[in-house]
């Protein structure tokens, strides 16, 4: 499918002015039919300038998806329809800079061959949205095992929402189910996959509850086999923070880490907005109404200043620039 590129939002500097390299953005949007989806998606695209944009849990069938996709600045797409009222994956890209060939579609995965036209090594990219019900997650684990048998020595990158933690420290609150971790680990071992880690916020999902009901987990991640890691030895994976979102997008660039360091400070505002929002709200719960206030001040669109005011007597002020 081909869609005309649109202008994304008002003119303002992007936060990620990265060196030339493939950039992949993944976001579990929890429904692309929501009124705020297009605004949030355009803002993310404008700030991160990805060559490939993976949208998970679109909760939308293909015939409804294409009119929305045409309003995003990408020329081509692959759409995996939702199963009922859940699931669904979009993979969007610009054909001028990236070549993407569909290999195989599963109910909750899509497997592609990706090649950047700057000459970087081609590799296999799998976008994954695993079932939220633990008793059905084995379907994706079995599919990944079968794909692994076919891939052999090819470079393989997996990105998405696996709906499962990999280590106990990746979850706060709620019940702990070691059998789920075991099944995920067994799949990774069978496929010879490594976790690419992250920079930024540790948890990618929260239930937005409070007190004993509060739960947060790292459900979204990027995995790769050793052949991919050897070809791209220093990828950078950032967890980005969206205010008022229960699931945070994450961004992967294949550029060398040493090149990223010059640009990394431009990302701090995206990460700290969510961090100080949480600090502010926790203090508000502890100290009472009007005792803690967080303000965002846009300085010509270049910097977000986060101000935490009046904890008790007005003496404690935290300013981040």
Secondary structure by P-SEA (a helix, b strand, c coil): cbbbbccccccccccccccccbbbbbbccccccccaaaaaaaaaaaaccccbbbbccccccaaaaaaaaaacccccbbbbbccccbbbbbbbbbcccbbbbbccccccbbbbbbbbccccbbbbbbbbbcccccccaaaaaaaaaaaaaaacccbbbbbccccccccccccccccccaaaaaaaaaaaaaaccccccccccccccccccccccbbbbcccbbbbcaaaaaaccbbbbbbcccccccbbbbbbbcccccccccccccaaaaaaaaaaaaaaaaaaaacccccbbbbbbbccccbbbbbbcccccccbbbbcc
